[in-house]
């Protein structure tokens, strides 16, 4: 079986369920951004400092794939079997955030990305996550999107921010803070 089908050569793609839409459709933009986020989480997972978090980050990648499948499904199609995001997935992120925050100093200034590539990858993933959240929210303004997806992405961006701070501590790197000129 060939990977390419030539079905998208005219700028159209298929949703789960079979209907075809423009590759510029907001639905495609939403799940495409979630896919991009998943790739950055993979890059973050591959950092040596995150070896002990590899399973945790793989779980997040699995949930992002689930979100992508949900977003790629035709609105209202009940025939496509796919896993769902549940409150327990959000609770998992909250628990991990709380565990990391117990080990972090109080946040007194805005943090700038940088100090080590692994820290920067965490912040890149965080910003892509925020963009995915905006795209999914825009899609939600047009069609029904399960609100747990928006909630999960919102919490995931918080997780990625705290993870960046945690990596800073683990690598014994000084946090880079924003210094206002005012």
C-alpha positions, 0 to 999 in steps of 0.5 A, a space after each residue: 500500500 502506498 502512503 500517498 493517495 493523491 486525494 489531497 492534491 486539490 487542497 481537500 482532505 477527508 474527515 473521519 467519517 468520509 466527508 471532504 473539506 478544504 485543508 484550510 478548514 478551521 477543523 483541519 487547522 485545529 487538529 493540525 495544530 494539536 498534531 504539531 503540539 504532539 511533535 513538540 511534546 515528543 521532542 521534549 520527551 526525547 530530552 535526557 533530563 526528561 528520561 524519568 518523565 518519558 512515560 508521563 509525556 508519552 501519556 500526554 502524547 496519547 491524549 493529544 492523539 485522542 484529541 486529534 481524532 476527536 477533532 478530525 471526526 465529522 460533526 455529529 458522526 456517532 459511527 466513528 469509534 474513538 477514545 475520549 478525553 475524560 476528567 481524569 486526564 485533566 486531574 492527571 495533569 493537575 496532580 503532576 503540576 502540584 507535585 512539581 510546584 511543591 519543589 519550585 520556588 515561588 514565582 515572583 517575576 515573569 519567566 523568559 524561555 531559555 537557559 537550556 534547549 530542554 527548557 526552551 523546548 518546554 516553552 515552545 510546546 507551551 506556546 504551541 499548546 496555547 495556539 492549539 487551544 485558540 484554534 480549538 476554541 475558534 472551532 468551538 465557536 462554529 460547531 460542537 467541540 467537547 469542552 473537556 478538550 479545551 480544558 485539557 489543552 488549557 491545563 496542559 499549557 500550565 503543565 508545560 510551563 511548570 515543567 519548564 521551571 522544573 527542568 530549570 531546577 533539575 539542570 541547576 540553571 538560573 531562571 531567566 526573568 523578564 526585567 521591565 524598563 519601567 
